[in-house]
Amino acid sequence: MAGTGLDMYLQSPHAFDCIYCHGGQDGILSKDAAHAGMVADPSEGLDNTCARCHDAIAHNFRTSSLHSTMKGYHTMFEARTGQTIDGNSNYRMKFEQQCNKCHASCGECHISRPKSVGGGFIQSHLIRKSPDMNNQCTACHGSRVGDEFLGTNEGYRADVHYVPNAMKCTSCHDAGEMHGDGTAYDYRFQVRNGASCRDCHDIGEENEYHATHGANFACQVCHSQDYKNCNNCHAGDGIQEPSWMQFKIGRNPLPNDRPNDIVVLRHVPVSEETFNSWGATATNYSSLPTFKYATPHNILRWTTRTEVDSGQSCGTACHNTPNSIDGWFLRQVDLDNLSSENERQANQHLILPDLPPPWGSNN
């Protein structure tokens, strides 16, 4: 560490000597002897490093942050297979090799790029209070959230909240959410202090759309653009088919955790064979839907569901969408297009009934 990077580090509150964080032996000229006991990523063992000063934050992160516990993966695996990862040494080994690389340490958000994308310091050893949106947040959350938010999906606009050098991920997802609050959640939509549109926006009842749908519809139903959907992922091999852009509205699969009746749904790539390479069979595959509650990060004030030409009604843009896989609403035809009967059954409770033909049509 040298030059301006060293100067910035030495002027920071974290200007400790190397051994304080990395271990090793001081005052020894032999390289091998000096490096004995040294660790490359001190925050992986945060009890001996970060927790010395940030005890409460470290405790919450270790026990309750989904970035640390990866509990969401456990929850979904256990629900679909009826088995536990922690109770099976083979599953635990496979999980560590193939899934847990998305686990984040303190350093992977505050010092370096995540190991899962190759690592590398952001500003030498400088410990940054807020993660870098491009080098850290979207380095992991890039293929869906990052592309949506930044507007890099071809033909789609950036999220209205994307203002370069102003609003960023941490403008909505604050430290309390990222570090955890001490409660061990099973998946992210249980998190009590997660980001919500209503943190900044009231639902204005003077708006006719809001007065009609605000109480029952998730904001994204009207204010999101199309988003990526995926299919057919196998543990160890990755996703076997290309993603596609789509928009589907259906019933809320998480009514106990999220309040709205009608929400946006994203198709996720879990199949009945996803964990076959682990020796695990998805005997309870249909216990969870594959059209999952979604919060696309591509918000616009006016979208293809709300913007109509002069003299046209909202039915033109939304209500009259065709009862087909190209329509906005999740219908029986969408399930009929799925290859597995178990998958069709898993999503049956989310579909909306077909609408009658619109007025003035010949159907």
Backbone hydrogen bonds in HBPLUS format (Angstrom, degrees):
<---DONOR---> <-ACCEPTOR-->    atom                        ^
c    i                          cat <-CA-CA->   ^        H-A-AA   ^      H-
h    n   atom  resd res      DA  || num        DHA   H-A  angle D-A-AA Bond
n    s   type  num  typ     dist DA aas  dist angle  dist       angle   num
A0006-LEU N   A0003-GLY O   3.12 MM   3  5.52 119.6  2.50 107.3 119.9     1
A0007-ASP N   A0003-GLY O   3.09 MM   4  6.44 161.9  2.13 151.1 156.8     2
A0008-MET N   A0004-THR O   2.88 MM   4  6.06 163.2  1.91 153.3 156.4     3
A0009-TYR N   A0005-GLY O   3.04 MM   4  6.20 156.3  2.09 143.6 150.7     4
A0010-LEU N   A0006-LEU O   2.87 MM   4  6.06 166.6  1.89 158.7 161.5     5
A0011-GLN N   A0007-ASP O   3.21 MM   4  6.36 130.7  2.47 138.3 150.0     6
A0012-SER N   A0009-TYR O   3.01 MM   3  5.14 161.7  2.05 109.1 114.6     7
A0016-PHE N   A0014-HIS O   2.67 MM   2  5.59 139.0  1.84 109.8  96.6     8
A0020-TYR N   A0017-ASP O   3.18 MM   3  5.57 133.5  2.41 106.5 118.1     9
A0021-CYS N   A0018-CYS O   3.29 MM   3  5.96 138.3  2.47 112.8 120.4    10
A0022-HIS N   A0018-CYS O   2.89 MM   4  5.90 166.6  1.91 166.3 163.6    11
A0023-GLY N   A0019-ILE O   2.95 MM   4  4.30 147.9  2.06 114.1 119.0    12
A0039-VAL N   A0022-HIS O   2.84 MM  17  5.19 154.8  1.90 144.7 153.3    13
A0025-GLN N   A0034-ALA O   2.81 MM   9  4.54 168.7  1.83 134.0 137.5    14
A0034-ALA N   A0030-SER O   2.83 MM   4  5.96 158.5  1.88 153.7 160.4    15
A0035-HIS N   A0031-LYS O   2.98 MM   4  6.13 142.9  2.12 148.0 157.1    16
A0036-ALA N   A0033-ALA O   3.29 MM   3  5.29 161.2  2.32 102.0 107.6    17
A0038-MET N   A0035-HIS O   3.05 MM   3  5.30 160.7  2.09 134.1 131.7    18
A0044-GLU N   A0041-ASP O   3.07 MM   3  5.84 166.5  2.09 124.0 128.3    19
A0045-GLY N   A0042-PRO O   3.09 MM   3  5.74 146.6  2.20 115.6 123.3    20
A0048-ASN N   A0045-GLY O   3.05 MM   3  6.06 156.2  2.11 133.6 137.1    21
A0049-THR N   A0046-LEU O   3.10 MM   3  4.87 153.3  2.17  97.7 106.1    22
A0051-ALA N   A0046-LEU O   2.85 MM   5  5.73 169.5  1.86 155.1 156.5    23
A0052-ARG N   A0049-THR O   3.05 MM   3  5.68 156.9  2.11 118.5 125.5    24
A0053-CYS N   A0050-CYS O   3.23 MM   3  6.10 148.9  2.34 121.5 126.2    25
A0054-HIS N   A0050-CYS O   2.91 MM   4  5.84 166.9  1.93 154.0 155.2    26
A0058-ALA N   A0054-HIS O   2.87 MM   4  5.93 164.5  1.89 158.3 163.5    27
A0059-HIS N   A0055-ASP O   2.89 MM   4  6.07 157.2  1.95 150.7 156.9    28
A0060-ASN N   A0056-ALA O   3.03 MM   4  6.25 169.0  2.04 151.3 153.8    29
A0061-PHE N   A0057-ILE O   2.87 MM   4  6.04 161.6  1.90 152.4 158.2    30
A0062-ARG N   A0058-ALA O   2.93 MM   4  6.01 168.7  1.94 150.4 153.5    31
A0063-THR N   A0059-HIS O   3.05 MM   4  6.13 156.2  2.11 150.0 156.1    32
A0064-SER N   A0060-ASN O   2.77 MM   4  5.44 148.6  1.87 147.8 154.2    33
A0065-SER N   A0061-PHE O   3.34 MM   4  4.72 147.7  2.45 110.4 118.4    34
A0068-SER N   A0065-SER O   2.88 MM   3  5.34 146.9  1.99 110.0 120.1    35
A0069-THR N   A0065-SER O   2.87 MM   4  6.16 168.6  1.89 163.1 164.3    36
A0070-MET N   A0066-LEU O   3.09 MM   4  5.01 147.5  2.20 117.6 126.0    37
A0104-ALA N   A0067-HIS O   2.94 MM  37  5.52 172.7  1.95 152.4 154.3    38
A0073-TYR N   A0070-MET O   3.14 MM   3  5.87 135.6  2.34 118.9 127.2    39
A0075-THR N   A0071-LYS O   2.87 MM   4  6.12 167.0  1.89 164.1 167.1    40
A0076-MET N   A0072-GLY O   3.16 MM   4  6.32 168.0  2.18 150.1 151.9    41
A0077-PHE N   A0073-TYR O   3.00 MM   4  6.09 164.1  2.02 151.5 156.6    42
A0078-GLU N   A0074-HIS O   2.88 MM   4  5.95 170.4  1.89 157.8 160.8    43
A0079-ALA N   A0075-THR O   3.02 MM   4  6.13 152.3  2.10 143.2 150.9    44
A0080-ARG N   A0076-MET O   3.10 MM   4  6.21 160.0  2.14 146.6 151.0    45
A0081-THR N   A0077-PHE O   2.95 MM   4  6.00 151.4  2.03 151.8 159.6    46
A0082-GLY N   A0078-GLU O   2.83 MM   4  5.08 143.2  1.96 130.6 139.3    47
A0284-ASN N   A0080-ARG O   2.77 MM 204  4.52 149.4  1.86 149.7 147.4    48
A0088-ASN N   A0085-ILE O   3.21 MM   3  5.57 165.7  2.23 117.1 118.4    49
A0092-ARG N   A0088-ASN O   2.92 MM   4  6.14 162.6  1.95 157.6 163.3    50
A0093-MET N   A0089-SER O   2.98 MM   4  6.10 156.2  2.04 140.9 146.9    51
A0094-LYS N   A0090-ASN O   2.95 MM   4  6.21 166.0  1.97 154.0 157.5    52
A0095-PHE N   A0091-TYR O   2.79 MM   4  5.94 157.8  1.84 150.6 157.4    53
A0096-GLU N   A0092-ARG O   2.95 MM   4  6.14 161.2  1.98 149.8 154.1    54
A0097-GLN N   A0093-MET O   3.01 MM   4  6.23 153.2  2.09 147.0 154.5    55
A0098-GLN N   A0094-LYS O   2.89 MM   4  5.92 157.0  1.95 153.1 158.4    56
A0099-CYS N   A0095-PHE O   2.85 MM   4  5.00 152.7  1.92 133.4 141.7    57
A0100-ASN N   A0095-PHE O   2.83 MM   5  5.94 162.8  1.86 157.0 157.6    58
A0102-CYS N   A0099-CYS O   3.24 MM   3  6.35 173.8  2.24 129.1 130.3    59
A0103-HIS N   A0100-ASN O   2.92 MM   3  5.20 160.5  1.96 109.0 115.5    60
A0108-GLU N   A0105-SER O   3.15 MM   3  5.27 130.2  2.41  98.8 111.5    61
A0109-CYS N   A0106-CYS O   3.17 MM   3  5.63 157.4  2.23 110.2 117.1    62
A0110-HIS N   A0106-CYS O   3.00 MM   4  6.13 143.1  2.14 146.5 158.0    63
A0111-ILE N   A0107-GLY O   2.76 MM   4  4.83 149.3  1.86 134.6 135.9    64
A0112-SER N   A0107-GLY O   2.89 MM   5  6.09 160.1  1.93 152.2 158.9    65
A0128-ARG N   A0110-HIS O   2.76 MM  18  4.99 160.5  1.80 160.9 155.3    66
A0122-ILE N   A0111-ILE O   3.22 MM  11  6.28 158.3  2.27 158.2 153.8    67
A0113-ARG N   A0120-GLY O   2.78 MM   7  5.37 164.1  1.80 150.6 154.5    68
A0117-VAL N   A0114-PRO O   3.11 MM   3  5.69 159.8  2.15 113.2 119.2    69
A0119-GLY N   A0114-PRO O   2.95 MM   5  5.00 147.5  2.06 140.8 130.3    70
A0118-GLY N   A0115-LYS O   3.00 MM   3  4.95 165.8  2.02 112.3 111.8    71
A0126-LEU N   A0123-GLN O   2.97 MM   3  5.57 151.6  2.05 142.5 143.3    72
A0136-GLN N   A0132-ASP O   2.88 MM   4  5.33 142.1  2.02 145.1 150.5    73
A0137-CYS N   A0132-ASP O   3.21 MM   5  6.58 152.9  2.29 142.0 149.7    74
A0138-THR N   A0133-MET O   2.84 MM   5  5.99 177.9  1.84 166.4 167.0    75
A0140-CYS N   A0137-CYS O   3.29 MM   3  5.93 145.1  2.42 110.9 117.5    76
A0141-HIS N   A0137-CYS O   2.96 MM   4  6.07 172.7  1.97 147.8 149.1    77
A0146-GLY N   A0141-HIS O   2.80 MM   5  5.91 139.0  1.97 137.4 149.5    78
A0147-ASP N   A0142-GLY O   2.93 MM   5  5.97 141.3  2.08 154.4 156.6    79
A0148-GLU N   A0144-ARG O   2.95 MM   4  6.02 159.2  2.00 154.9 161.5    80
A0149-PHE N   A0145-VAL O   2.86 MM   4  5.96 174.1  1.86 158.5 160.4    81
A0150-LEU N   A0146-GLY O   2.97 MM   4  5.96 167.6  1.98 152.9 156.6    82
A0151-GLY N   A0147-ASP O   3.06 MM   4  5.73 120.6  2.43 129.9 141.6    83
A0152-THR N   A0147-ASP O   3.01 MM   5  4.91 143.5  2.15 136.8 144.7    84
A0151-GLY N   A0148-GLU O   3.31 MM   3  5.26 144.2  2.44  95.6 105.8    85
A0159-ASP N   A0149-PHE O   3.05 MM  10  4.84 154.8  2.12 119.2 127.2    86
A0156-TYR N   A0153-ASN O   3.07 MM   3  5.71 153.0  2.14 148.8 146.6    87
A0162-TYR N   A0159-ASP O   2.88 MM   3  5.37 163.2  1.91 117.2 122.9    88
A0160-VAL N   A0299-ILE O   2.72 MM 139  5.76 164.9  1.74 157.8 163.3    89
A0166-ALA N   A0163-VAL O   2.88 MM   3  5.31 146.3  2.00 147.1 143.5    90
A0171-SER N   A0168-LYS O   2.92 MM   3  5.40 158.4  1.97 116.5 123.6    91
A0172-CYS N   A0169-CYS O   3.18 MM   3  6.00 155.8  2.24 120.0 124.7    92
A0173-HIS N   A0169-CYS O   2.92 MM   4  5.94 173.8  1.92 155.9 154.7    93
A0177-GLU N   A0174-ASP O   3.16 MM   3  5.55 124.8  2.48 105.7 118.0    94
A0178-MET N   A0174-ASP O   3.10 MM   4  6.41 166.8  2.12 155.3 159.1    95
A0179-HIS N   A0175-ALA O   2.77 MM   4  5.70 167.8  1.78 156.1 159.5    96
A0190-GLN N   A0187-TYR O   3.12 MM   3  5.89 164.3  2.15 124.0 128.3    97
A0191-VAL N   A0188-ARG O   3.16 MM   3  5.52 154.2  2.23 109.4 116.6    98
A0199-ASP N   A0196-SER O   2.96 MM   3  5.43 163.1  1.99 113.9 119.3    99
A0200-CYS N   A0197-CYS O   3.13 MM   3  6.04 161.0  2.17 121.8 125.5   100
A0201-HIS N   A0197-CYS O   2.92 MM   4  5.88 165.4  1.94 147.8 151.1   101
A0207-ASN N   A0204-GLY O   3.02 MM   3  5.66 161.5  2.06 117.1 123.0   102
A0211-ALA N   A0207-ASN O   2.85 MM   4  6.10 163.0  1.88 161.3 166.9   103
A0212-THR N   A0208-GLU O   3.05 MM   4  6.13 149.1  2.15 143.4 150.5   104
A0213-HIS N   A0209-TYR O   2.89 MM   4  6.00 167.8  1.90 156.5 160.1   105
A0214-GLY N   A0210-HIS O   2.71 MM   4  4.34 146.2  1.82 125.1 132.2   106
A0216-ASN N   A0213-HIS O   3.10 MM   3  5.66 138.0  2.28 116.1 126.9   107
A0217-PHE N   A0213-HIS O   2.90 MM   4  5.61 150.6  1.99 173.8 176.5   108
A0261-ASP N   A0216-ASN O   2.89 MM  45  5.17 125.0  2.20 123.5 138.9   109
A0262-ILE N   A0216-ASN O   3.01 MM  46  6.19 172.6  2.02 161.6 162.9   110
A0218-ALA N   A0262-ILE O   2.94 MM  44  6.35 155.1  2.01 167.4 175.0   111
A0221-VAL N   A0218-ALA O   3.04 MM   3  5.70 153.0  2.12 119.1 126.3   112
A0222-CYS N   A0219-CYS O   3.28 MM   3  6.08 140.7  2.44 119.0 124.9   113
A0223-HIS N   A0219-CYS O   3.08 MM   4  6.09 157.1  2.13 146.5 152.6   114
A0224-SER N   A0220-GLN O   3.06 MM   4  4.80 139.2  2.23 131.3 125.9   115
A0300-LEU N   A0223-HIS O   2.79 MM  77  5.32 154.3  1.86 151.2 160.0   116
A0227-TYR N   A0246-GLN O   3.05 MM  19  5.64 168.1  2.06 143.5 143.7   117
A0246-GLN N   A0227-TYR O   3.00 MM  19  5.64 158.3  2.04 146.4 149.8   118
A0229-ASN N   A0244-TRP O   2.79 MM  15  5.36 137.4  1.97 144.0 157.6   119
A0244-TRP N   A0229-ASN O   3.01 MM  15  5.36 151.4  2.09 141.1 150.0   120
A0230-CYS N   A0267-HIS O   3.11 MM  37  6.04 168.7  2.12 149.4 148.1   121
A0240-GLN N   A0232-ASN O   2.96 MM   8  5.74 171.7  1.96 149.9 152.5   122
A0233-CYS N   A0269-PRO O   2.68 MM  36  5.10 158.6  1.72 155.6 148.3   123
A0234-HIS N   A0238-GLY O   3.14 MM   4  5.35 167.6  2.15 127.7 128.7   124
A0237-ASP N   A0234-HIS O   2.91 MM   3  5.41 151.0  2.00 130.9 140.4   125
A0238-GLY N   A0234-HIS O   2.88 MM   4  5.35 139.4  2.05 166.0 160.7   126
A0235-ALA N   A0274-THR O   2.84 MM  39  5.63 162.1  1.87 143.2 148.4   127
A0265-LEU N   A0248-LYS O   2.89 MM  17  5.52 164.2  1.92 153.8 155.7   128
A0249-ILE N   A0328-TRP O   2.79 MM  79  6.00 140.2  1.95 142.0 152.6   129
A0330-LEU N   A0249-ILE O   2.81 MM  81  5.67 166.7  1.82 152.5 149.8   130
A0250-GLY N   A0263-VAL O   2.97 MM  13  5.69 160.7  2.01 157.6 163.9   131
A0263-VAL N   A0250-GLY O   2.91 MM  13  5.69 164.5  1.93 163.8 168.0   132
A0251-ARG N   A0350-LEU O   2.91 MM  99  4.57 171.7  1.91 134.4 137.0   133
A0252-ASN N   A0261-ASP O   2.98 MM   9  5.38 140.1  2.15 146.3 144.9   134
A0257-ASP N   A0254-LEU O   3.06 MM   3  5.53 151.4  2.15 114.7 123.0   135
A0258-ARG N   A0254-LEU O   2.90 MM   4  5.84 157.2  1.96 169.0 176.7   136
A0294-ALA N   A0264-VAL O   3.03 MM  30  5.52 145.1  2.15 155.1 148.3   137
A0266-ARG N   A0292-LYS O   2.84 MM  26  5.22 158.7  1.89 146.6 151.0   138
A0292-LYS N   A0266-ARG O   2.79 MM  26  5.22 158.1  1.84 150.0 142.4   139
A0268-VAL N   A0290-THR O   2.86 MM  22  5.50 160.5  1.89 160.8 167.3   140
A0274-THR N   A0271-SER O   3.25 MM   3  5.15 168.9  2.26 105.0 108.1   141
A0276-ASN N   A0273-GLU O   3.10 MM   3  5.19 170.5  2.11 116.6 117.2   142
A0278-TRP N   A0275-PHE O   3.03 MM   3  5.34 149.1  2.12 107.1 116.6   143
A0280-ALA N   A0275-PHE O   3.21 MM   5  5.45 157.1  2.27 153.5 147.0   144
A0279-GLY N   A0276-ASN O   2.87 MM   3  5.06 154.4  1.93 108.0 116.6   145
A0283-THR N   A0281-THR O   2.83 MM   2  5.54 134.2  2.04 107.1  92.8   146
A0285-TYR N   A0282-ALA O   3.17 MM   3  5.00 143.4  2.31 117.2 111.8   147
A0287-SER N   A0284-ASN O   2.90 MM   3  5.47 163.9  1.93 125.1 128.3   148
A0306-THR N   A0303-THR O   3.09 MM   3  5.40 150.5  2.18 108.2 116.7   149
A0307-GLU N   A0303-THR O   2.93 MM   4  5.81 151.4  2.02 166.0 170.1   150
A0312-GLN N   A0309-ASP O   3.02 MM   3  5.62 160.6  2.05 142.0 143.1   151
A0316-THR N   A0313-SER O   3.03 MM   3  5.64 149.3  2.13 113.0 120.4   152
A0318-CYS N   A0314-CYS O   3.01 MM   4  6.14 158.9  2.06 157.3 164.0   153
A0320-ASN N   A0315-GLY O   2.77 MM   5  5.20 150.6  1.86 143.6 143.3   154
A0321-THR N   A0318-CYS O   3.03 MM   3  5.45 162.3  2.06 123.4 123.4   155
A0327-GLY N   A0324-SER O   2.95 MM   3  5.19 161.4  1.99 109.6 115.8   156
A0352-LEU N   A0330-LEU O   2.86 MM  22  6.05 165.5  1.88 176.7 172.7   157
A0334-ASP N   A0331-ARG O   3.02 MM   3  5.41 135.2  2.22 105.4 116.8   158
A0335-LEU N   A0332-GLN O   3.07 MM   3  5.18 116.8  2.48  97.8 112.7   159
A0336-ASP N   A0332-GLN O   2.87 MM   4  6.17 155.8  1.93 154.1 161.9   160
A0337-ASN N   A0334-ASP O   3.24 MM   3  5.22 137.9  2.43  92.8 104.3   161
A0338-LEU N   A0335-LEU O   2.97 MM   3  5.28 161.1  2.00 111.0 117.3   162
A0344-ARG N   A0340-SER O   3.03 MM   4  6.36 152.1  2.11 144.7 152.6   163
A0345-GLN N   A0341-GLU O   2.99 MM   4  6.27 157.7  2.04 149.8 155.1   164
A0346-ALA N   A0342-ASN O   2.98 MM   4  6.16 146.7  2.09 140.0 149.4   165
A0348-GLN N   A0345-GLN O   3.37 MM   3  5.16 159.5  2.41  99.3 105.3   166
A0350-LEU N   A0347-ASN O   3.00 MM   3  5.54 164.1  2.03 120.9 125.8   167
A0361-SER N   A0358-PRO O   3.13 MM   3  5.79 153.6  2.20 140.8 140.5   168
